[in-house]
Amino acid sequence: MDAPRKFEKPPSVRPSPQPPEGCLAVAIRVPVRIVVLVLVVPVRLVWDALVVGGRFLYRTVLRPLGRAVFVWPWVALWRYGVVPLAKALGWLAKVLLVVPLGWLYRYVLTPVAHGTGAALAWLYARVLTPVGHACAWVLKGAGAALAAGGAVMAWLARYLLVLPAGWLYAWILTPVGHGIAWCGRGLLWLATTVGTGIGTVLYWTARILLVLPAVALWRWILTPVGRVLAVVGREILDALGHAWRIAGHISLAVGRFLGTLFRWIFVEPVSWVYRTILTPVGHVVRDLVLRPAAGAARSVGRVTRQVLTAARDSARQARADFRRLVLGEPRQPEPVERREPTGDETRTLGRSTTVLTKD
């Protein structure tokens, strides 16, 4: 009978309903929200305007100015000042410190250390070791003497101090201590009894004069006032959040309205003027003025280049004529005999001679 119960669907857990609100919260909520909304909407509008202006100022002014003033000077200083200076200092340190210190360690300190180590080893083996053995023998004898003296002193201390002190503790000090302890316990019981009575009287006096009035004040005055203040504070916080969200929607609508108005008043007319007036006028100026002027300028440049080329050729020819008139004709180079076969003397497949081997 219990087996099918495992496959039954467990009952769904319903969330507990919120406790009903009192009439005080309902009476406070509406006027508080109205007042807070009236006060928060201008603040939210100013805040959104400042945020938009701050973002625009940051993107257009502060970020480029910050990069130009703070980032690029430090980058240039690091790249062209610190890095070359560090390389130069590293090279100087290597030349002035590392190389001389390495030479000093290799050729001065190492031989001196080897010689000092050998001298210390000889001193330890030949001088300090015999002296240590002798001192150890002397200390061993002194230790044996001190051990004998210690045994004698221990026997004397046992029979002159320890045994008399034990007898004194067992037969005199212990009974006296027990009597003192019994008297102390009696005095402690008396003090505890008196203190308990005084504490009980003070406790009930403080309870009647202080605790009960404080409990009544907390229960019947402070707790109701605190609950009222808590309800008022909670409603004010809820009203602030609600008003801030509503003010955000209002600010967004105002921003969109201002953006649309700006587009209708400024952007659309400027775009229409650019599209319908400036663009055709620019095309006309380009086709009727700029292109003919550019063609004329290119023609003038081409004619100027031709004139300059003709003038350079004329000057070059005049210099050559003047040089030939003053210095005479230049010496012609002697012809060099070419060894390539010409005419019928070319090599053929049926002949084994070439121009180089032919007599």
NORNORNOR-V559152 format. One record per residue. N is the residue number from 1. RES is the residue in one small letter. PSI is psi in degrees with one decimal (none if undefined). Layout:
n->N res->RES psi->PSI
n->N res->RES psi->PSI
This chain:
n->1 res->m psi->-26.0
n->2 res->d psi->-11.5
n->3 res->a psi->-44.9
n->4 res->p psi->-15.8
n->5 res->r psi->-21.9
n->6 res->k psi->-26.5
n->7 res->f psi->1.1
n->8 res->e psi->144.1
n->9 res->k psi->127.3
n->10 res->p psi->148.3
n->11 res->p psi->136.2
n->12 res->s psi->141.9
n->13 res->v psi->116.4
n->14 res->r psi->139.0
n->15 res->p psi->141.2
n->16 res->s psi->132.7
n->17 res->p psi->147.8
n->18 res->q psi->145.4
n->19 res->p psi->142.8
n->20 res->p psi->144.5
n->21 res->e psi->149.2
n->22 res->g psi->169.7
n->23 res->c psi->-27.3
n->24 res->l psi->-44.0
n->25 res->a psi->-41.4
n->26 res->v psi->-37.3
n->27 res->a psi->-30.3
n->28 res->i psi->-29.1
n->29 res->r psi->-50.3
n->30 res->v psi->-52.9
n->31 res->p psi->-36.1
n->32 res->v psi->-43.4
n->33 res->r psi->-36.7
n->34 res->i psi->-49.0
n->35 res->v psi->-44.6
n->36 res->v psi->-37.7
n->37 res->l psi->-43.2
n->38 res->v psi->-36.6
n->39 res->l psi->-29.7
n->40 res->v psi->-31.8
n->41 res->v psi->-49.5
n->42 res->p psi->-39.3
n->43 res->v psi->-42.2
n->44 res->r psi->-38.9
n->45 res->l psi->-46.1
n->46 res->v psi->-40.9
n->47 res->w psi->-46.4
n->48 res->d psi->-38.3
n->49 res->a psi->-42.6
n->50 res->l psi->-38.3
n->51 res->v psi->-46.0
n->52 res->v psi->-45.6
n->53 res->g psi->-40.4
n->54 res->g psi->-42.4
n->55 res->r psi->-43.7
n->56 res->f psi->-43.8
n->57 res->l psi->-38.6
n->58 res->y psi->-43.3
n->59 res->r psi->-36.1
n->60 res->t psi->-26.6
n->61 res->v psi->-56.4
n->62 res->l psi->-44.4
n->63 res->r psi->-50.0
n->64 res->p psi->-39.5
n->65 res->l psi->-41.4
n->66 res->g psi->-42.2
n->67 res->r psi->-41.3
n->68 res->a psi->-31.8
n->69 res->v psi->-38.7
n->70 res->f psi->-40.6
n->71 res->v psi->-56.9
n->72 res->w psi->-38.2
n->73 res->p psi->-40.4
n->74 res->w psi->-38.5
n->75 res->v psi->-45.0
n->76 res->a psi->-41.2
n->77 res->l psi->-42.9
n->78 res->w psi->-43.5
n->79 res->r psi->-42.5
n->80 res->y psi->-3.4
n->81 res->g psi->-57.2
n->82 res->v psi->-46.1
n->83 res->v psi->-49.7
n->84 res->p psi->-39.0
n->85 res->l psi->-41.3
n->86 res->a psi->-40.7
n->87 res->k psi->-42.5
n->88 res->a psi->-42.9
n->89 res->l psi->-38.5
n->90 res->g psi->-41.2
n->91 res->w psi->-42.6
n->92 res->l psi->-41.3
n->93 res->a psi->-38.9
n->94 res->k psi->-42.2
n->95 res->v psi->-40.6
n->96 res->l psi->-22.2
n->97 res->l psi->-55.0
n->98 res->v psi->-48.7
n->99 res->v psi->-48.0
n->100 res->p psi->-39.9
n->101 res->l psi->-39.3
n->102 res->g psi->-42.3
n->103 res->w psi->-42.9
n->104 res->l psi->-42.6
n->105 res->y psi->-39.8
n->106 res->r psi->-42.1
n->107 res->y psi->-6.9
n->108 res->v psi->-59.5
n->109 res->l psi->-39.0
n->110 res->t psi->-49.3
n->111 res->p psi->-40.3
n->112 res->v psi->-40.8
n->113 res->a psi->-40.9
n->114 res->h psi->-45.0
n->115 res->g psi->-40.6
n->116 res->t psi->-39.8
n->117 res->g psi->-41.7
n->118 res->a psi->-41.5
n->119 res->a psi->-41.2
n->120 res->l psi->-37.8
n->121 res->a psi->-43.0
n->122 res->w psi->-41.3
n->123 res->l psi->-40.1
n->124 res->y psi->-42.8
n->125 res->a psi->-36.8
n->126 res->r psi->-21.9
n->127 res->v psi->-57.8
n->128 res->l psi->-36.8
n->129 res->t psi->-49.1
n->130 res->p psi->-41.1
n->131 res->v psi->-39.8
n->132 res->g psi->-40.6
n->133 res->h psi->-42.8
n->134 res->a psi->-43.6
n->135 res->c psi->-37.4
n->136 res->a psi->-39.9
n->137 res->w psi->-41.7
n->138 res->v psi->-42.9
n->139 res->l psi->-32.3
n->140 res->k psi->-42.7
n->141 res->g psi->-41.5
n->142 res->a psi->-35.2
n->143 res->g psi->-39.2
n->144 res->a psi->-40.5
n->145 res->a psi->-43.3
n->146 res->l psi->-32.9
n->147 res->a psi->-42.4
n->148 res->a psi->-44.2
n->149 res->g psi->-36.2
n->150 res->g psi->-38.6
n->151 res->a psi->-41.5
n->152 res->v psi->-44.0
n->153 res->m psi->-36.3
n->154 res->a psi->-42.4
n->155 res->w psi->-43.1
n->156 res->l psi->-42.5
n->157 res->a psi->-35.1
n->158 res->r psi->-46.8
n->159 res->y psi->-14.0
n->160 res->l psi->-20.9
n->161 res->l psi->-53.4
n->162 res->v psi->-51.1
n->163 res->l psi->-43.7
n->164 res->p psi->-39.2
n->165 res->a psi->-38.7
n->166 res->g psi->-42.8
n->167 res->w psi->-41.3
n->168 res->l psi->-40.9
n->169 res->y psi->-41.6
n->170 res->a psi->-36.4
n->171 res->w psi->-10.6
n->172 res->i psi->-56.5
n->173 res->l psi->-34.9
n->174 res->t psi->-48.7
n->175 res->p psi->-40.3
n->176 res->v psi->-41.3
n->177 res->g psi->-39.8
n->178 res->h psi->-40.7
n->179 res->g psi->-42.5
n->180 res->i psi->-39.8
n->181 res->a psi->-40.2
n->182 res->w psi->-43.2
n->183 res->c psi->-39.6
n->184 res->g psi->-40.1
n->185 res->r psi->-36.7
n->186 res->g psi->-45.0
n->187 res->l psi->-38.2
n->188 res->l psi->-40.3
n->189 res->w psi->-42.5
n->190 res->l psi->-44.6
n->191 res->a psi->-37.6
n->192 res->t psi->-41.7
n->193 res->t psi->-46.7
n->194 res->v psi->-43.4
n->195 res->g psi->-38.4
n->196 res->t psi->-42.3
n->197 res->g psi->-46.0
n->198 res->i psi->-40.9
n->199 res->g psi->-37.8
n->200 res->t psi->-43.4
n->201 res->v psi->-45.6
n->202 res->l psi->-37.2
n->203 res->y psi->-49.2
n->204 res->w psi->-33.3
n->205 res->t psi->-47.7
n->206 res->a psi->-35.8
n->207 res->r psi->-42.5
n->208 res->i psi->-39.1
n->209 res->l psi->-25.6
n->210 res->l psi->-51.1
n->211 res->v psi->-50.1
n->212 res->l psi->-44.2
n->213 res->p psi->-39.7
n->214 res->a psi->-40.2
n->215 res->v psi->-41.6
n->216 res->a psi->-42.7
n->217 res->l psi->-44.3
n->218 res->w psi->-42.7
n->219 res->r psi->-40.2
n->220 res->w psi->-11.3
n->221 res->i psi->-59.2
n->222 res->l psi->-40.6
n->223 res->t psi->-48.2
n->224 res->p psi->-42.2
n->225 res->v psi->-41.3
n->226 res->g psi->-39.2
n->227 res->r psi->-43.2
n->228 res->v psi->-46.1
n->229 res->l psi->-36.1
n->230 res->a psi->-42.2
n->231 res->v psi->-43.6
n->232 res->v psi->-44.1
n->233 res->g psi->-41.4
n->234 res->r psi->-42.5
n->235 res->e psi->-37.8
n->236 res->i psi->-42.3
n->237 res->l psi->-44.2
n->238 res->d psi->-40.3
n->239 res->a psi->-37.8
n->240 res->l psi->-45.2
n->241 res->g psi->-44.6
n->242 res->h psi->-44.8
n->243 res->a psi->-36.2
n->244 res->w psi->-40.3
n->245 res->r psi->-43.8
n->246 res->i psi->-40.7
n->247 res->a psi->-33.3
n->248 res->g psi->-44.4
n->249 res->h psi->-41.8
n->250 res->i psi->-43.2
n->251 res->s psi->-39.1
n->252 res->l psi->-42.3
n->253 res->a psi->-41.6
n->254 res->v psi->-41.2
n->255 res->g psi->-42.7
n->256 res->r psi->-39.2
n->257 res->f psi->-45.8
n->258 res->l psi->-38.8
n->259 res->g psi->-42.9
n->260 res->t psi->-41.7
n->261 res->l psi->-41.0
n->262 res->f psi->-39.8
n->263 res->r psi->-40.5
n->264 res->w psi->-37.4
n->265 res->i psi->-38.3
n->266 res->f psi->-51.7
n->267 res->v psi->-50.9
n->268 res->e psi->-46.8
n->269 res->p psi->-42.7
n->270 res->v psi->-42.0
n->271 res->s psi->-41.7
n->272 res->w psi->-43.9
n->273 res->v psi->-42.9
n->274 res->y psi->-41.3
n->275 res->r psi->-39.2
n->276 res->t psi->-20.7
n->277 res->i psi->-57.6
n->278 res->l psi->-39.7
n->279 res->t psi->-50.0
n->280 res->p psi->-41.4
n->281 res->v psi->-40.5
n->282 res->g psi->-40.7
n->283 res->h psi->-42.9
n->284 res->v psi->-45.1
n->285 res->v psi->-39.5
n->286 res->r psi->-44.6
n->287 res->d psi->-36.9
n->288 res->l psi->-22.8
n->289 res->v psi->-55.8
n->290 res->l psi->-47.5
n->291 res->r psi->-46.9
n->292 res->p psi->-39.1
n->293 res->a psi->-40.5
n->294 res->a psi->-40.9
n->295 res->g psi->-43.5
n->296 res->a psi->-41.1
n->297 res->a psi->-41.0
n->298 res->r psi->-40.1
n->299 res->s psi->-44.7
n->300 res->v psi->-40.9
n->301 res->g psi->-41.1
n->302 res->r psi->-43.7
n->303 res->v psi->-41.3
n->304 res->t psi->-41.5
n->305 res->r psi->-40.4
n->306 res->q psi->-42.0
n->307 res->v psi->-43.9
n->308 res->l psi->-38.3
n->309 res->t psi->-43.8
n->310 res->a psi->-39.1
n->311 res->a psi->-40.0
n->312 res->r psi->-42.2
n->313 res->d psi->-40.8
n->314 res->s psi->-43.0
n->315 res->a psi->-39.6
n->316 res->r psi->-42.4
n->317 res->q psi->-39.0
n->318 res->a psi->-40.5
n->319 res->r psi->-40.1
n->320 res->a psi->-42.4
n->321 res->d psi->-42.4
n->322 res->f psi->-39.4
n->323 res->r psi->-40.2
n->324 res->r psi->-34.5
n->325 res->l psi->-37.6
n->326 res->v psi->-43.6
n->327 res->l psi->-8.9
n->328 res->g psi->-179.5
n->329 res->e psi->141.2
n->330 res->p psi->150.0
n->331 res->r psi->128.6
n->332 res->q psi->139.8
n->333 res->p psi->142.9
n->334 res->e psi->140.9
n->335 res->p psi->140.4
n->336 res->v psi->132.4
n->337 res->e psi->127.3
n->338 res->r psi->135.1
n->339 res->r psi->4.7
n->340 res->e psi->140.6
n->341 res->p psi->141.5
n->342 res->t psi->152.0
n->343 res->g psi->-130.2
n->344 res->d psi->-6.7
n->345 res->e psi->10.8
n->346 res->t psi->153.7
n->347 res->r psi->141.0
n->348 res->t psi->171.1
n->349 res->l psi->-24.7
n->350 res->g psi->-2.9
n->351 res->r psi->144.0
n->352 res->s psi->-4.5
n->353 res->t psi->153.8
n->354 res->t psi->178.6
n->355 res->v psi->-34.2
n->356 res->l psi->-30.7
n->357 res->t psi->-1.8
n->358 res->k psi->140.0
n->359 res->d psi->none
